[in-house]
Amino acid sequence: MLKSVIISGPPAIGKTTVAKGLAKEFDLKYLSGGDVLKELAEEQGFRTGRDDFWDTSFGMEFLSMRKTNHEFDKKVDEKLKKLFLEGGKIITSYTLPWLVQDGIKIWLAGSQENSAKRMTIRDGISFEKALEIVEKRYQENKMIYKKLYGFNFGDDLSVFDIIINTDNLGAYEVLSVARSVVKERYGAKTTTKS
């Protein structure tokens, strides 16, 4: 079985697209740290059924709750660490790359402006609103993880095997680079045609 792969990066950078593509190609189980966190939000009474939950006022409200109660993040990270160690997973997570050893860790880099453009297309909101959301989510998550774990999210990238700058690449091109890294690192065979 392949070791697990982690895809990380700032909000709306394309983590889910890349992770799902790699999961299909290498027959890995896809897991989203955000989805596990959404389960905890639901336990707090939030309706999280929308794909863009994190970009809504309710998502921002839950983000504020996380700033004062780190138990949400700790629970998610403990669960993800266990799943990561089982192998055969591809996980999107802001924190996991700093919390585990081994596997392969990919950081998707890019400007907040390009993330906002993706969000505009994905969620049907204005560019200005999308940029405001991207900036807020990035800064507030960064503060949470610094306080909780002591690492500088987005600044300390030394834990990553590769950094892929997505600004001038399409989704397929980013996936292609990530696919090459996984193949090279593990000598893996794909389950679908490239």
Backbone as CSV, one residue per row, in Angstrom:
resi,resn,N_x,N_y,N_z,CA_x,CA_y,CA_z,C_x,C_y,C_z
1,MET,0.837,-1.190,0.000,0.000,0.000,0.000,0.878,1.248,0.000
2,LEU,0.437,2.259,-0.753,1.165,3.521,-0.776,1.058,4.234,0.561
3,LYS,2.116,4.950,0.915,2.037,5.821,2.079,1.076,6.958,1.744
4,SER,0.656,7.669,2.760,-0.308,8.742,2.533,0.355,9.984,1.945
5,VAL,-0.467,10.775,1.267,-0.049,12.027,0.628,-0.871,13.149,1.242
6,ILE,-0.221,14.283,1.521,-0.926,15.447,2.061,-0.801,16.604,1.080
7,ILE,-1.935,17.230,0.792,-1.962,18.439,-0.031,-2.347,19.592,0.882
8,SER,-1.508,20.621,0.928,-1.789,21.780,1.762,-1.591,23.052,0.947
9,GLY,-1.974,24.166,1.535,-1.858,25.449,0.861,-2.922,26.384,1.376
10,PRO,-2.888,27.642,0.967,-3.861,28.618,1.451,-5.275,28.333,0.940
11,PRO,-6.271,29.041,1.460,-7.655,28.829,1.027,-7.845,29.050,-0.470
12,ALA,-8.716,28.240,-1.079,-9.138,28.372,-2.481,-7.977,28.296,-3.474
13,ILE,-6.967,27.498,-3.166,-5.796,27.372,-4.040,-5.915,26.197,-4.997
14,GLY,-6.874,25.295,-4.754,-7.058,24.134,-5.623,-6.695,22.808,-4.984
15,LYS,-6.609,22.775,-3.648,-6.205,21.558,-2.939,-7.134,20.383,-3.227
16,THR,-8.435,20.634,-3.168,-9.413,19.558,-3.358,-9.324,18.977,-4.764
17,THR,-9.198,19.827,-5.756,-9.101,19.373,-7.148,-7.905,18.455,-7.339
18,VAL,-6.753,18.876,-6.824,-5.532,18.078,-6.959,-5.651,16.777,-6.171
19,ALA,-6.146,16.878,-4.939,-6.252,15.686,-4.088,-7.190,14.647,-4.701
20,LYS,-8.331,15.085,-5.193,-9.280,14.135,-5.790,-8.709,13.506,-7.057
21,GLY,-7.976,14.290,-7.826,-7.338,13.759,-9.039,-6.302,12.701,-8.708
22,LEU,-5.472,12.963,-7.699,-4.457,11.992,-7.286,-5.094,10.754,-6.662
23,ALA,-6.159,10.957,-5.890,-6.841,9.825,-5.259,-7.351,8.852,-6.321
24,LYS,-7.936,9.399,-7.359,-8.470,8.557,-8.438,-7.340,7.843,-9.171
25,GLU,-6.303,8.578,-9.471,-5.219,8.015,-10.264,-4.418,6.942,-9.536
26,PHE,-4.187,7.151,-8.235,-3.347,6.216,-7.475,-4.152,5.303,-6.550
27,ASP,-5.464,5.325,-6.709,-6.351,4.477,-5.911,-6.142,4.711,-4.416
28,LEU,-6.126,5.992,-4.031,-6.000,6.393,-2.637,-7.365,6.862,-2.133
29,LYS,-7.586,6.773,-0.844,-8.829,7.273,-0.268,-8.676,8.758,0.022
30,TYR,-9.596,9.564,-0.523,-9.546,11.015,-0.327,-10.227,11.412,0.979
31,LEU,-9.549,12.254,1.754,-10.098,12.807,2.990,-9.815,14.297,3.042
32,SER,-10.781,15.045,3.519,-10.625,16.490,3.649,-10.633,16.875,5.123
33,GLY,-9.564,17.530,5.557,-9.530,18.040,6.923,-10.693,18.995,7.166
34,GLY,-11.046,19.770,6.142,-12.165,20.697,6.251,-13.484,19.980,6.481
35,ASP,-13.658,18.810,5.844,-14.898,18.051,6.030,-15.005,17.506,7.449
36,VAL,-13.874,17.064,7.996,-13.879,16.568,9.379,-14.214,17.728,10.333
37,LEU,-13.657,18.897,10.050,-13.952,20.076,10.870,-15.424,20.475,10.731
38,LYS,-15.981,20.311,9.525,-17.407,20.608,9.306,-18.296,19.720,10.183
39,GLU,-17.891,18.467,10.363,-18.660,17.554,11.218,-18.760,18.116,12.634
40,LEU,-17.662,18.696,13.109,-17.675,19.305,14.440,-18.532,20.564,14.461
41,ALA,-18.530,21.311,13.349,-19.382,22.503,13.258,-20.853,22.103,13.309
42,GLU,-21.181,20.992,12.653,-22.564,20.502,12.677,-22.986,20.153,14.099
43,GLU,-22.061,19.593,14.867,-22.357,19.263,16.262,-22.650,20.525,17.077
44,GLN,-22.153,21.667,16.596,-22.400,22.946,17.268,-23.648,23.638,16.727
45,GLY,-24.372,22.960,15.816,-25.624,23.505,15.297,-25.525,24.227,13.967
46,PHE,-24.345,24.236,13.352,-24.192,24.887,12.053,-24.677,23.962,10.934
47,ARG,-25.269,24.548,9.915,-25.649,23.781,8.722,-24.517,23.911,7.717
48,THR,-23.842,22.809,7.474,-22.607,22.855,6.679,-22.733,22.160,5.325
49,GLY,-23.964,21.910,4.877,-24.171,21.142,3.651,-23.593,21.761,2.396
50,ARG,-23.427,23.060,2.378,-22.913,23.742,1.179,-21.409,23.512,1.035
51,ASP,-20.965,23.342,-0.212,-19.530,23.176,-0.466,-18.738,24.404,-0.031
52,ASP,-19.369,25.577,-0.134,-18.668,26.822,0.187,-18.938,27.284,1.626
53,PHE,-19.283,26.345,2.520,-19.620,26.693,3.910,-18.598,27.630,4.539
54,TRP,-17.315,27.349,4.325,-16.265,28.141,4.983,-16.265,29.588,4.532
55,ASP,-16.865,29.862,3.368,-16.856,31.210,2.824,-18.120,31.989,3.188
56,THR,-19.043,31.349,3.927,-20.291,32.001,4.321,-20.129,32.694,5.674
57,SER,-21.131,33.475,6.042,-21.086,34.150,7.351,-21.073,33.119,8.485
58,PHE,-21.753,31.964,8.267,-21.752,30.913,9.291,-20.358,30.281,9.418
59,GLY,-19.690,30.086,8.280,-18.331,29.557,8.305,-17.392,30.497,9.035
60,MET,-17.573,31.803,8.806,-16.747,32.803,9.487,-17.051,32.818,10.992
61,GLU,-18.321,32.598,11.340,-18.702,32.551,12.756,-18.028,31.360,13.454
62,PHE,-18.012,30.214,12.764,-17.353,29.036,13.341,-15.844,29.266,13.437
63,LEU,-15.276,29.961,12.459,-13.857,30.310,12.500,-13.566,31.133,13.757
64,SER,-14.459,32.062,14.090,-14.289,32.869,15.307,-14.357,31.996,16.559
65,MET,-15.260,31.002,16.554,-15.353,30.081,17.693,-14.053,29.306,17.867
66,ARG,-13.442,28.912,16.750,-12.205,28.147,16.804,-11.075,28.966,17.427
67,LYS,-11.122,30.271,17.275,-10.070,31.115,17.839,-10.077,31.074,19.363
68,THR,-11.247,30.829,19.959,-11.336,30.809,21.419,-11.398,29.391,21.987
69,ASN,-11.643,28.403,21.127,-11.711,27.011,21.587,-10.938,26.118,20.617
70,HIS,-9.718,25.803,20.980,-8.841,25.026,20.089,-9.140,23.535,20.087
71,GLU,-10.105,23.112,20.896,-10.447,21.683,20.932,-10.950,21.188,19.578
72,PHE,-11.632,22.050,18.826,-12.116,21.655,17.500,-10.950,21.213,16.623
73,ASP,-9.940,22.061,16.555,-8.792,21.762,15.701,-8.000,20.569,16.205
74,LYS,-7.848,20.464,17.519,-7.097,19.332,18.077,-7.771,18.002,17.740
75,LYS,-9.100,17.961,17.855,-9.835,16.727,17.544,-9.652,16.338,16.082
76,VAL,-9.783,17.307,15.197,-9.619,17.037,13.763,-8.223,16.515,13.485
77,ASP,-7.212,17.176,14.036,-5.831,16.795,13.745,-5.478,15.424,14.301
78,GLU,-6.000,15.092,15.466,-5.750,13.751,16.020,-6.362,12.675,15.119
79,LYS,-7.566,12.924,14.645,-8.231,11.969,13.753,-7.452,11.830,12.442
80,LEU,-7.032,12.964,11.873,-6.294,12.928,10.602,-4.937,12.241,10.754
81,LYS,-4.274,12.449,11.883,-2.975,11.790,12.108,-3.129,10.270,12.093
82,LYS,-4.162,9.770,12.760,-4.394,8.329,12.775,-4.677,7.793,11.372
83,LEU,-5.514,8.494,10.641,-5.855,8.061,9.280,-4.631,8.119,8.360
84,PHE,-3.815,9.157,8.524,-2.596,9.304,7.739,-1.671,8.102,7.935
85,LEU,-1.517,7.682,9.189,-0.604,6.583,9.507,-1.066,5.235,8.948
86,GLU,-2.345,5.099,8.654,-2.846,3.862,8.049,-2.299,3.668,6.629
87,GLY,-1.911,4.772,5.983,-1.430,4.699,4.605,-2.590,4.640,3.623
88,GLY,-2.269,4.837,2.359,-3.268,4.739,1.312,-4.272,5.872,1.284
89,LYS,-3.924,7.002,1.891,-4.847,8.139,1.945,-4.233,9.331,1.216
90,ILE,-5.123,10.191,0.709,-4.703,11.515,0.259,-5.557,12.497,1.035
91,ILE,-4.889,13.367,1.782,-5.573,14.223,2.745,-5.267,15.687,2.447
92,THR,-6.333,16.504,2.402,-6.122,17.947,2.338,-6.179,18.468,3.770
93,SER,-5.165,19.223,4.160,-5.099,19.718,5.531,-4.180,20.921,5.615
94,TYR,-4.582,21.895,6.427,-3.708,23.037,6.694,-2.578,22.649,7.641
95,THR,-2.854,21.776,8.607,-1.906,21.541,9.702,-1.089,20.254,9.612
96,LEU,-1.654,19.230,9.021,-1.054,17.893,9.069,0.410,17.825,8.621
97,PRO,0.817,18.584,7.599,2.228,18.477,7.184,3.228,18.765,8.299
98,TRP,2.849,19.603,9.245,3.748,19.955,10.353,3.634,18.976,11.514
99,LEU,2.617,18.113,11.492,2.331,17.260,12.645,2.719,15.801,12.454
100,VAL,3.073,15.405,11.231,3.424,14.007,10.965,4.749,13.927,10.210
101,GLN,5.349,12.764,10.304,6.568,12.477,9.556,6.211,11.546,8.406
102,ASP,7.113,11.449,7.440,6.957,10.482,6.355,5.857,10.895,5.375
103,GLY,5.472,9.977,4.512,4.505,10.301,3.471,5.090,11.297,2.485
104,ILE,4.239,11.910,1.702,4.684,12.975,0.806,3.804,14.187,1.034
105,LYS,4.438,15.349,1.091,3.744,16.585,1.433,3.925,17.592,0.302
106,ILE,2.794,18.054,-0.224,2.796,18.992,-1.352,2.120,20.291,-0.917
107,TRP,2.820,21.413,-1.123,2.248,22.740,-0.842,1.887,23.392,-2.165
108,LEU,0.642,23.845,-2.273,0.207,24.598,-3.438,0.292,26.079,-3.095
109,ALA,1.166,26.777,-3.789,1.380,28.204,-3.542,0.629,29.012,-4.596
110,GLY,0.402,30.272,-4.285,-0.237,31.164,-5.256,-0.698,32.437,-4.580
111,SER,-1.000,33.425,-5.386,-1.416,34.720,-4.852,-2.851,34.664,-4.338
112,GLN,-3.137,35.534,-3.380,-4.503,35.614,-2.865,-5.461,36.108,-3.946
113,GLU,-4.953,36.913,-4.866,-5.794,37.396,-5.969,-6.269,36.241,-6.841
114,ASN,-5.365,35.310,-7.145,-5.772,34.160,-7.960,-6.701,33.230,-7.197
115,SER,-6.478,33.089,-5.888,-7.399,32.296,-5.072,-8.791,32.933,-5.091
116,ALA,-8.819,34.263,-4.994,-10.107,34.974,-5.019,-10.800,34.785,-6.367
117,LYS,-10.036,34.777,-7.453,-10.637,34.537,-8.783,-11.259,33.152,-8.846
118,ARG,-10.559,32.152,-8.297,-11.114,30.786,-8.266,-12.413,30.761,-7.466
119,MET,-12.390,31.443,-6.325,-13.576,31.465,-5.473,-14.743,32.166,-6.166
120,THR,-14.443,33.224,-6.917,-15.475,33.953,-7.651,-16.194,33.021,-8.625
121,ILE,-15.424,32.216,-9.341,-15.994,31.264,-10.300,-16.722,30.144,-9.574
122,ARG,-16.091,29.609,-8.527,-16.643,28.469,-7.796,-17.921,28.815,-7.040
123,ASP,-17.920,29.983,-6.374,-19.011,30.317,-5.465,-19.960,31.394,-5.992
124,GLY,-19.622,31.986,-7.149,-20.503,32.995,-7.728,-20.611,34.269,-6.909
125,ILE,-19.501,34.693,-6.316,-19.498,35.941,-5.540,-18.560,36.941,-6.198
126,SER,-18.633,38.199,-5.762,-17.791,39.232,-6.364,-16.321,38.997,-6.010
127,PHE,-15.442,39.535,-6.858,-14.007,39.411,-6.620,-13.624,40.063,-5.291
128,GLU,-14.195,41.236,-5.013,-13.866,41.965,-3.785,-14.238,41.146,-2.553
129,LYS,-15.432,40.553,-2.575,-15.889,39.739,-1.449,-15.004,38.502,-1.301
130,ALA,-14.693,37.861,-2.434,-13.849,36.666,-2.407,-12.467,36.988,-1.835
131,LEU,-11.884,38.096,-2.254,-10.558,38.481,-1.759,-10.595,38.744,-0.256
132,GLU,-11.662,39.393,0.207,-11.821,39.655,1.636,-11.889,38.337,2.419
133,ILE,-12.637,37.373,1.912,-12.781,36.071,2.572,-11.452,35.327,2.592
134,VAL,-10.768,35.290,1.440,-9.482,34.586,1.340,-8.476,35.167,2.337
135,GLU,-8.383,36.484,2.377,-7.430,37.134,3.278,-7.772,36.846,4.741
136,LYS,-9.065,36.941,5.089,-9.478,36.705,6.478,-9.218,35.260,6.886
137,ARG,-9.628,34.305,6.049,-9.421,32.896,6.386,-7.943,32.588,6.554
138,TYR,-7.116,33.120,5.662,-5.680,32.858,5.723,-5.091,33.403,7.024
139,GLN,-5.365,34.673,7.328,-4.773,35.303,8.513,-5.283,34.681,9.809
140,GLU,-6.577,34.395,9.871,-7.124,33.850,11.112,-6.663,32.408,11.340
141,ASN,-6.608,31.598,10.272,-6.072,30.247,10.429,-4.610,30.300,10.847
142,LYS,-3.876,31.211,10.259,-2.457,31.357,10.592,-2.278,31.652,12.081
143,MET,-3.126,32.539,12.616,-3.054,32.872,14.044,-3.413,31.665,14.915
144,ILE,-4.459,30.937,14.516,-4.877,29.762,15.279,-3.752,28.739,15.353
145,TYR,-3.118,28.438,14.202,-2.101,27.385,14.175,-0.819,27.810,14.871
146,LYS,-0.499,29.098,14.824,0.680,29.592,15.541,0.474,29.429,17.046
147,LYS,-0.718,29.797,17.502,-1.020,29.702,18.929,-1.122,28.245,19.377
148,LEU,-1.715,27.417,18.541,-1.973,26.026,18.904,-0.733,25.144,18.803
149,TYR,0.024,25.298,17.691,1.142,24.387,17.428,2.517,25.062,17.323
150,GLY,2.527,26.386,17.172,3.803,27.089,17.124,4.445,27.198,15.755
151,PHE,3.791,26.701,14.694,4.402,26.846,13.373,3.783,28.022,12.620
152,ASN,4.527,28.518,11.639,4.086,29.659,10.844,3.485,29.176,9.531
153,PHE,2.168,28.974,9.537,1.458,28.495,8.356,1.714,29.440,7.177
154,GLY,2.145,28.857,6.066,2.375,29.643,4.856,3.752,30.269,4.768
155,ASP,4.466,30.330,5.886,5.811,30.921,5.883,6.886,29.846,5.983
156,ASP,6.732,28.939,6.948,7.692,27.848,7.124,7.261,26.673,6.250
157,LEU,7.872,26.569,5.077,7.515,25.502,4.135,8.580,24.411,4.076
158,SER,9.456,24.378,5.070,10.566,23.416,5.076,10.101,21.967,5.193
159,VAL,8.878,21.746,5.654,8.382,20.374,5.839,7.885,19.741,4.531
160,PHE,7.804,20.534,3.468,7.221,20.038,2.218,8.252,19.431,1.278
161,ASP,7.812,18.390,0.569,8.656,17.749,-0.439,8.731,18.588,-1.702
162,ILE,7.639,19.281,-2.009,7.607,20.132,-3.192,6.626,21.269,-2.976
163,ILE,6.948,22.414,-3.571,6.063,23.577,-3.576,5.701,23.828,-5.043
164,ILE,4.415,23.817,-5.342,3.952,24.046,-6.714,3.278,25.410,-6.763
165,ASN,3.845,26.336,-7.529,3.220,27.645,-7.692,2.124,27.518,-8.749
166,THR,0.894,27.753,-8.329,-0.265,27.530,-9.196,-0.656,28.744,-10.031
167,ASP,-0.016,29.891,-9.804,-0.476,31.129,-10.428,-0.557,31.080,-11.956
168,ASN,0.394,30.444,-12.595,0.392,30.428,-14.060,0.097,29.049,-14.634
169,LEU,-0.534,28.207,-13.815,-0.851,26.855,-14.252,-2.345,26.605,-14.155
170,GLY,-2.862,25.828,-15.083,-4.250,25.386,-14.996,-4.337,24.203,-14.056
171,ALA,-5.560,23.812,-13.721,-5.770,22.710,-12.777,-5.105,21.424,-13.258
172,TYR,-5.218,21.119,-14.550,-4.627,19.891,-15.068,-3.099,19.927,-14.973
173,GLU,-2.526,21.104,-15.208,-1.059,21.236,-15.134,-0.563,21.053,-13.696
174,VAL,-1.282,21.608,-12.734,-0.909,21.432,-11.327,-1.000,19.952,-10.958
175,LEU,-2.082,19.312,-11.380,-2.262,17.885,-11.114,-1.145,17.063,-11.750
176,SER,-0.735,17.442,-12.943,0.325,16.728,-13.646,1.652,16.798,-12.883
177,VAL,1.972,17.975,-12.344,3.204,18.125,-11.552,3.108,17.272,-10.291
178,ALA,1.974,17.343,-9.610,1.780,16.562,-8.384,1.859,15.064,-8.679
179,ARG,1.270,14.645,-9.780,1.301,13.233,-10.184,2.744,12.773,-10.378
180,SER,3.546,13.591,-11.015,4.958,13.246,-11.249,5.709,13.064,-9.946
181,VAL,5.407,13.918,-8.965,6.069,13.832,-7.661,5.720,12.511,-6.976
182,VAL,4.445,12.148,-6.997,4.017,10.903,-6.351,4.647,9.704,-7.051
183,LYS,4.641,9.712,-8.386,5.244,8.598,-9.139,6.725,8.470,-8.817
184,GLU,7.420,9.597,-8.819,8.869,9.591,-8.577,9.191,9.145,-7.157
185,ARG,8.432,9.633,-6.205,8.708,9.337,-4.802,8.448,7.879,-4.443
186,TYR,7.393,7.314,-5.004,7.001,5.967,-4.610,7.146,4.935,-5.701
187,GLY,7.548,5.361,-6.898,7.606,4.403,-7.997,6.213,3.826,-8.238
188,ALA,5.215,4.664,-7.971,3.823,4.207,-8.016,3.328,4.045,-9.436
189,LYS,2.418,3.106,-9.592,1.739,2.913,-10.865,0.356,3.506,-10.744
190,THR,-0.081,4.197,-11.795,-1.409,4.762,-11.764,-2.440,3.700,-12.038
191,THR,-3.673,3.973,-11.581,-4.758,3.021,-11.812,-5.591,3.414,-13.023
192,THR,-5.371,4.640,-13.515,-6.066,5.089,-14.720,-5.026,5.548,-15.711
193,LYS,-5.446,5.703,-16.948,-4.506,6.157,-17.964,-4.187,7.643,-17.743
194,SER,-2.919,7.970,-17.900,-2.481,9.359,-17.705,-2.925,10.210,-18.857
